[in-house]
Amino acid sequence: MTQSPEPRLLPWSGPEGKPCYLITDDDGGPVSRLADTTESTQLGMGLELLAHARSLLPDAPNGELRYLAERLTECLADVLRVAESRGRRLQAFDSVN
């Protein structure tokens, strides 16, 4: 008996903010590739925003701090979703080997 693959947590939410999952046997399918690209983009945006925050914080006015905090919160949520998804896939890979 073959074990069905673990659903992949996708790096975006559904219309109501609920998690989206992909169930597939094909790691190279179009939705998997889109998810990989989206994760990479999200992580890159997080790095850029973090660099911007480090340079802005010492002298930033309150309005800019709020905007920065909102964007950092969004990026952190994205990065945590990517980490959770990758962690699940690693656990599934380890249980197969």
PyMOL commands that place a pseudoatom at each C-alpha (Angstrom):
pseudoatom trace, name=CA, resn=MET, resi=1, chain=A, elem=C, hetatm=0, pos=[0.000, 0.000, 0.000]
pseudoatom trace, name=CA, resn=THR, resi=2, chain=A, elem=C, hetatm=0, pos=[1.398, 3.406, -0.944]
pseudoatom trace, name=CA, resn=GLN, resi=3, chain=A, elem=C, hetatm=0, pos=[1.018, 6.320, 1.371]
pseudoatom trace, name=CA, resn=SER, resi=4, chain=A, elem=C, hetatm=0, pos=[-0.777, 9.343, -0.040]
pseudoatom trace, name=CA, resn=PRO, resi=5, chain=A, elem=C, hetatm=0, pos=[1.352, 12.490, -0.128]
pseudoatom trace, name=CA, resn=GLU, resi=6, chain=A, elem=C, hetatm=0, pos=[1.038, 15.102, 2.610]
pseudoatom trace, name=CA, resn=PRO, resi=7, chain=A, elem=C, hetatm=0, pos=[-0.971, 18.122, 1.411]
pseudoatom trace, name=CA, resn=ARG, resi=8, chain=A, elem=C, hetatm=0, pos=[1.271, 21.106, 0.704]
pseudoatom trace, name=CA, resn=LEU, resi=9, chain=A, elem=C, hetatm=0, pos=[0.401, 24.330, 2.499]
pseudoatom trace, name=CA, resn=LEU, resi=10, chain=A, elem=C, hetatm=0, pos=[0.419, 26.951, -0.244]
pseudoatom trace, name=CA, resn=PRO, resi=11, chain=A, elem=C, hetatm=0, pos=[1.974, 30.400, 0.266]
pseudoatom trace, name=CA, resn=TRP, resi=12, chain=A, elem=C, hetatm=0, pos=[-1.331, 32.221, -0.143]
pseudoatom trace, name=CA, resn=SER, resi=13, chain=A, elem=C, hetatm=0, pos=[-4.682, 32.259, 1.618]
pseudoatom trace, name=CA, resn=GLY, resi=14, chain=A, elem=C, hetatm=0, pos=[-8.160, 31.675, 0.279]
pseudoatom trace, name=CA, resn=PRO, resi=15, chain=A, elem=C, hetatm=0, pos=[-10.771, 34.432, -0.075]
pseudoatom trace, name=CA, resn=GLU, resi=16, chain=A, elem=C, hetatm=0, pos=[-11.736, 34.241, 3.598]
pseudoatom trace, name=CA, resn=GLY, resi=17, chain=A, elem=C, hetatm=0, pos=[-8.139, 34.138, 4.830]
pseudoatom trace, name=CA, resn=LYS, resi=18, chain=A, elem=C, hetatm=0, pos=[-8.193, 30.368, 5.271]
pseudoatom trace, name=CA, resn=PRO, resi=19, chain=A, elem=C, hetatm=0, pos=[-5.142, 28.271, 4.358]
pseudoatom trace, name=CA, resn=CYS, resi=20, chain=A, elem=C, hetatm=0, pos=[-4.937, 26.706, 0.902]
pseudoatom trace, name=CA, resn=TYR, resi=21, chain=A, elem=C, hetatm=0, pos=[-3.502, 23.230, 0.330]
pseudoatom trace, name=CA, resn=LEU, resi=22, chain=A, elem=C, hetatm=0, pos=[-2.338, 21.309, -2.710]
pseudoatom trace, name=CA, resn=ILE, resi=23, chain=A, elem=C, hetatm=0, pos=[-2.695, 17.543, -2.959]
pseudoatom trace, name=CA, resn=THR, resi=24, chain=A, elem=C, hetatm=0, pos=[-0.648, 16.109, -5.800]
pseudoatom trace, name=CA, resn=ASP, resi=25, chain=A, elem=C, hetatm=0, pos=[1.769, 13.301, -6.643]
pseudoatom trace, name=CA, resn=ASP, resi=26, chain=A, elem=C, hetatm=0, pos=[3.687, 15.627, -8.967]
pseudoatom trace, name=CA, resn=ASP, resi=27, chain=A, elem=C, hetatm=0, pos=[6.205, 17.973, -7.297]
pseudoatom trace, name=CA, resn=GLY, resi=28, chain=A, elem=C, hetatm=0, pos=[6.882, 19.644, -10.632]
pseudoatom trace, name=CA, resn=GLY, resi=29, chain=A, elem=C, hetatm=0, pos=[3.312, 20.494, -11.591]
pseudoatom trace, name=CA, resn=PRO, resi=30, chain=A, elem=C, hetatm=0, pos=[2.230, 24.032, -12.515]
pseudoatom trace, name=CA, resn=VAL, resi=31, chain=A, elem=C, hetatm=0, pos=[0.676, 24.862, -9.122]
pseudoatom trace, name=CA, resn=SER, resi=32, chain=A, elem=C, hetatm=0, pos=[3.750, 23.510, -7.306]
pseudoatom trace, name=CA, resn=ARG, resi=33, chain=A, elem=C, hetatm=0, pos=[6.015, 25.645, -9.499]
pseudoatom trace, name=CA, resn=LEU, resi=34, chain=A, elem=C, hetatm=0, pos=[3.812, 28.700, -8.902]
pseudoatom trace, name=CA, resn=ALA, resi=35, chain=A, elem=C, hetatm=0, pos=[3.965, 28.049, -5.145]
pseudoatom trace, name=CA, resn=ASP, resi=36, chain=A, elem=C, hetatm=0, pos=[7.775, 27.721, -5.296]
pseudoatom trace, name=CA, resn=THR, resi=37, chain=A, elem=C, hetatm=0, pos=[8.044, 31.014, -7.202]
pseudoatom trace, name=CA, resn=THR, resi=38, chain=A, elem=C, hetatm=0, pos=[5.635, 32.748, -4.815]
pseudoatom trace, name=CA, resn=GLU, resi=39, chain=A, elem=C, hetatm=0, pos=[7.571, 31.518, -1.767]
pseudoatom trace, name=CA, resn=SER, resi=40, chain=A, elem=C, hetatm=0, pos=[10.826, 32.760, -3.262]
pseudoatom trace, name=CA, resn=THR, resi=41, chain=A, elem=C, hetatm=0, pos=[9.273, 36.150, -4.025]
pseudoatom trace, name=CA, resn=GLN, resi=42, chain=A, elem=C, hetatm=0, pos=[7.812, 36.452, -0.525]
pseudoatom trace, name=CA, resn=LEU, resi=43, chain=A, elem=C, hetatm=0, pos=[11.138, 35.637, 1.102]
pseudoatom trace, name=CA, resn=GLY, resi=44, chain=A, elem=C, hetatm=0, pos=[12.936, 38.135, -1.138]
pseudoatom trace, name=CA, resn=MET, resi=45, chain=A, elem=C, hetatm=0, pos=[10.419, 40.849, -0.306]
pseudoatom trace, name=CA, resn=GLY, resi=46, chain=A, elem=C, hetatm=0, pos=[10.914, 40.110, 3.379]
pseudoatom trace, name=CA, resn=LEU, resi=47, chain=A, elem=C, hetatm=0, pos=[14.676, 40.573, 3.039]
pseudoatom trace, name=CA, resn=GLU, resi=48, chain=A, elem=C, hetatm=0, pos=[14.231, 43.875, 1.199]
pseudoatom trace, name=CA, resn=LEU, resi=49, chain=A, elem=C, hetatm=0, pos=[11.725, 45.151, 3.738]
pseudoatom trace, name=CA, resn=LEU, resi=50, chain=A, elem=C, hetatm=0, pos=[13.961, 44.185, 6.636]
pseudoatom trace, name=CA, resn=ALA, resi=51, chain=A, elem=C, hetatm=0, pos=[16.869, 46.116, 5.094]
pseudoatom trace, name=CA, resn=HIS, resi=52, chain=A, elem=C, hetatm=0, pos=[14.569, 49.116, 4.557]
pseudoatom trace, name=CA, resn=ALA, resi=53, chain=A, elem=C, hetatm=0, pos=[13.330, 48.916, 8.155]
pseudoatom trace, name=CA, resn=ARG, resi=54, chain=A, elem=C, hetatm=0, pos=[16.859, 48.848, 9.530]
pseudoatom trace, name=CA, resn=SER, resi=55, chain=A, elem=C, hetatm=0, pos=[17.782, 51.985, 7.631]
pseudoatom trace, name=CA, resn=LEU, resi=56, chain=A, elem=C, hetatm=0, pos=[14.497, 53.817, 8.350]
pseudoatom trace, name=CA, resn=LEU, resi=57, chain=A, elem=C, hetatm=0, pos=[13.952, 53.088, 12.036]
pseudoatom trace, name=CA, resn=PRO, resi=58, chain=A, elem=C, hetatm=0, pos=[16.503, 55.402, 13.661]
pseudoatom trace, name=CA, resn=ASP, resi=59, chain=A, elem=C, hetatm=0, pos=[14.896, 58.625, 12.345]
pseudoatom trace, name=CA, resn=ALA, resi=60, chain=A, elem=C, hetatm=0, pos=[11.427, 57.574, 11.156]
pseudoatom trace, name=CA, resn=PRO, resi=61, chain=A, elem=C, hetatm=0, pos=[8.332, 59.712, 11.825]
pseudoatom trace, name=CA, resn=ASN, resi=62, chain=A, elem=C, hetatm=0, pos=[5.279, 57.998, 13.354]
pseudoatom trace, name=CA, resn=GLY, resi=63, chain=A, elem=C, hetatm=0, pos=[3.315, 57.681, 10.076]
pseudoatom trace, name=CA, resn=GLU, resi=64, chain=A, elem=C, hetatm=0, pos=[6.158, 55.885, 8.379]
pseudoatom trace, name=CA, resn=LEU, resi=65, chain=A, elem=C, hetatm=0, pos=[6.628, 53.619, 11.387]
pseudoatom trace, name=CA, resn=ARG, resi=66, chain=A, elem=C, hetatm=0, pos=[3.004, 52.492, 11.226]
pseudoatom trace, name=CA, resn=TYR, resi=67, chain=A, elem=C, hetatm=0, pos=[3.273, 51.758, 7.500]
pseudoatom trace, name=CA, resn=LEU, resi=68, chain=A, elem=C, hetatm=0, pos=[6.521, 49.879, 8.091]
pseudoatom trace, name=CA, resn=ALA, resi=69, chain=A, elem=C, hetatm=0, pos=[5.004, 47.871, 10.960]
pseudoatom trace, name=CA, resn=GLU, resi=70, chain=A, elem=C, hetatm=0, pos=[2.039, 46.870, 8.778]
pseudoatom trace, name=CA, resn=ARG, resi=71, chain=A, elem=C, hetatm=0, pos=[4.292, 45.694, 5.942]
pseudoatom trace, name=CA, resn=LEU, resi=72, chain=A, elem=C, hetatm=0, pos=[6.608, 43.847, 8.349]
pseudoatom trace, name=CA, resn=THR, resi=73, chain=A, elem=C, hetatm=0, pos=[3.582, 42.088, 9.829]
pseudoatom trace, name=CA, resn=GLU, resi=74, chain=A, elem=C, hetatm=0, pos=[2.464, 40.982, 6.366]
pseudoatom trace, name=CA, resn=CYS, resi=75, chain=A, elem=C, hetatm=0, pos=[5.947, 39.723, 5.487]
pseudoatom trace, name=CA, resn=LEU, resi=76, chain=A, elem=C, hetatm=0, pos=[6.285, 37.875, 8.784]
pseudoatom trace, name=CA, resn=ALA, resi=77, chain=A, elem=C, hetatm=0, pos=[2.980, 36.104, 8.155]
pseudoatom trace, name=CA, resn=ASP, resi=78, chain=A, elem=C, hetatm=0, pos=[4.203, 35.094, 4.677]
pseudoatom trace, name=CA, resn=VAL, resi=79, chain=A, elem=C, hetatm=0, pos=[7.544, 33.833, 5.983]
pseudoatom trace, name=CA, resn=LEU, resi=80, chain=A, elem=C, hetatm=0, pos=[5.880, 31.831, 8.753]
pseudoatom trace, name=CA, resn=ARG, resi=81, chain=A, elem=C, hetatm=0, pos=[3.559, 30.204, 6.201]
pseudoatom trace, name=CA, resn=VAL, resi=82, chain=A, elem=C, hetatm=0, pos=[6.551, 29.322, 3.988]
pseudoatom trace, name=CA, resn=ALA, resi=83, chain=A, elem=C, hetatm=0, pos=[8.403, 27.888, 6.997]
pseudoatom trace, name=CA, resn=GLU, resi=84, chain=A, elem=C, hetatm=0, pos=[5.390, 25.804, 8.032]
pseudoatom trace, name=CA, resn=SER, resi=85, chain=A, elem=C, hetatm=0, pos=[4.912, 24.496, 4.505]
pseudoatom trace, name=CA, resn=ARG, resi=86, chain=A, elem=C, hetatm=0, pos=[8.561, 23.580, 4.078]
pseudoatom trace, name=CA, resn=GLY, resi=87, chain=A, elem=C, hetatm=0, pos=[8.675, 21.990, 7.519]
pseudoatom trace, name=CA, resn=ARG, resi=88, chain=A, elem=C, hetatm=0, pos=[5.705, 19.779, 6.670]
pseudoatom trace, name=CA, resn=ARG, resi=89, chain=A, elem=C, hetatm=0, pos=[7.310, 18.708, 3.416]
pseudoatom trace, name=CA, resn=LEU, resi=90, chain=A, elem=C, hetatm=0, pos=[10.566, 17.882, 5.222]
pseudoatom trace, name=CA, resn=GLN, resi=91, chain=A, elem=C, hetatm=0, pos=[8.702, 15.775, 7.783]
pseudoatom trace, name=CA, resn=ALA, resi=92, chain=A, elem=C, hetatm=0, pos=[6.864, 13.931, 5.012]
pseudoatom trace, name=CA, resn=PHE, resi=93, chain=A, elem=C, hetatm=0, pos=[10.168, 13.335, 3.196]
pseudoatom trace, name=CA, resn=ASP, resi=94, chain=A, elem=C, hetatm=0, pos=[11.838, 12.053, 6.387]
pseudoatom trace, name=CA, resn=SER, resi=95, chain=A, elem=C, hetatm=0, pos=[8.993, 9.639, 7.114]
pseudoatom trace, name=CA, resn=VAL, resi=96, chain=A, elem=C, hetatm=0, pos=[9.315, 8.129, 3.617]
pseudoatom trace, name=CA, resn=ASN, resi=97, chain=A, elem=C, hetatm=0, pos=[13.084, 7.570, 3.901]
for i in range(1, 97): cmd.bond("trace and resi %d" % i, "trace and resi %d" % (i + 1))
show_as sticks, trace
zoom trace
